[in-house]
């Protein structure tokens, strides 16, 4: 199982939190993104091409930062769901405390059932790419992916 509990947990998914001081409202968190992080945000927001502002840090030579965005704290769980699904989790659970838990393909059924039983009162919602077209559904009448 994998989890997203705080902004630093998104670093492994290409979204690197930097500071809250950049926002004039003292609300959003300035984050650099790698190509993977940019693609993740495009998927989560369902936009074809995100054009972030200039990156603040360079990152690693093999995984450079390609831009920066400011994200509201309320977006952590939302982005976390997509981060874990895109990382290969077969299902993702959102808890009442806004922690996001991903069930990986090699997690044993017993461990998953034990997790669900132990957290039964804290599990808010389950997510999985199980629709007719993955993260977007297919319109039944036209066959178009919406």
C-alpha positions in Angstrom: 0.0 0.0 0.0 1.0 3.6 -0.7 -0.2 6.7 0.8 -0.4 10.5 0.3 -0.6 12.3 3.6 1.2 15.6 3.0 2.5 17.7 0.1 6.0 16.2 0.4 4.5 12.8 -0.5 3.7 14.2 -4.0 7.5 14.8 -4.7 7.8 11.1 -5.7 5.1 11.8 -8.3 6.8 14.9 -9.8 5.1 17.7 -7.8 7.6 19.3 -5.5 6.3 21.7 -2.9 8.5 24.7 -2.3 6.8 27.4 -0.2 3.6 29.1 0.8 5.1 32.5 0.8 4.8 33.0 -3.0 1.0 33.4 -2.9 -0.2 36.9 -2.3 -3.2 35.4 -0.5 -1.0 33.2 1.7 -3.2 30.3 0.5 -1.6 28.5 -2.3 1.6 26.4 -2.2 4.2 27.1 -4.9 5.3 23.8 -6.5 7.8 22.9 -9.1 6.8 20.1 -11.5 8.7 17.6 -13.5 7.4 16.2 -16.8 5.7 13.5 -14.8 4.1 16.0 -12.4 2.9 18.1 -15.3 1.4 15.0 -17.0 -0.3 14.1 -13.6 -1.9 17.6 -13.3 -3.1 17.4 -16.9 -4.7 14.1 -16.2 -6.3 15.2 -12.9 -7.6 18.4 -14.4 -8.5 16.8 -17.7 -6.7 19.4 -19.8 -4.7 18.6 -22.9 -1.8 20.9 -22.2 -0.8 22.7 -19.0 1.5 25.6 -19.5 3.1 26.2 -16.1 5.1 29.3 -15.1 8.9 29.1 -15.1 10.4 26.6 -12.7 12.2 27.9 -9.6 14.7 25.0 -9.2 16.4 22.9 -11.7 15.8 19.4 -10.3 18.0 16.5 -11.3 19.7 16.2 -14.7 17.7 13.0 -15.4 14.4 14.5 -14.1 14.5 18.2 -14.5 11.8 20.6 -13.3 9.8 21.9 -16.2 7.7 24.6 -14.6 5.9 25.8 -11.5 2.3 26.1 -10.3 0.5 27.2 -7.2 -1.9 24.7 -5.7 -4.5 25.2 -3.0 -4.2 23.0 0.1 -7.6 21.5 -0.7 -6.1 19.9 -3.9 -3.8 17.6 -2.0 -6.3 14.7 -1.7 -7.6 15.3 -5.2 -4.2 15.2 -6.8 -3.2 12.3 -4.5 -6.0 10.1 -5.9 -4.7 10.5 -9.5 -1.0 10.2 -8.4 -1.6 6.8 -6.9 -3.8 5.6 -9.7 -1.2 6.7 -12.2 1.5 5.0 -10.1 -0.3 1.7 -10.8 -2.5 1.3 -7.7 -5.6 -0.8 -8.6 -7.8 1.2 -6.3 -7.5 4.2 -4.0 -9.3 5.0 -0.8 -9.9 8.5 0.5 -10.2 8.7 4.3 -12.3 11.1 6.3 -9.1 12.7 7.4 -8.2 13.4 3.7 -5.4 10.8 3.6 -5.2 8.9 0.3 -4.3 5.2 0.5 -3.5 3.2 -2.7 -3.9 -0.5 -3.0 -1.1 -2.0 -5.1 -1.4 -5.0 -7.4 0.8 -7.1 -5.2 -1.0 -6.3 -1.9 -2.4 -9.6 -0.6 -6.2 -9.9 -0.4 -5.9 -10.6 3.3 -4.0 -7.4 3.9 -6.5 -5.4 1.9 -9.4 -6.8 3.8 -7.7 -6.2 7.1 -7.0 -2.6 6.1 -10.7 -2.1 5.2 -12.0 -3.7 8.4 -9.6 -1.7 10.6 -10.4 1.6 8.8 -14.1 0.9 8.1 -15.3 4.0 10.1 -12.7 6.3 8.4 -13.1 5.3 4.7 -14.9 8.0 2.8 -14.7 6.9 -0.8 -13.1 4.4 -3.2 -11.7 5.3 -6.6 -10.5 3.1 -9.5 -10.1 3.3 -13.2 -13.0 1.0 -13.8 -15.3 3.1 -16.0 -15.9 2.5 -19.7 -12.8 4.5 -20.7 -10.6 4.8 -17.6 -10.6 8.2 -16.0 -13.2 9.5 -18.5 -16.5 7.7 -19.3 -17.9 6.8 -22.7 -21.2 8.4 -23.7 -23.5 5.4 -24.4 -25.5 7.0 -27.2 -22.6 8.4 -29.3 -19.6 6.2 -28.2 -17.6 9.4 -27.6 -15.3 9.6 -24.6 -16.5 12.6 -22.6 
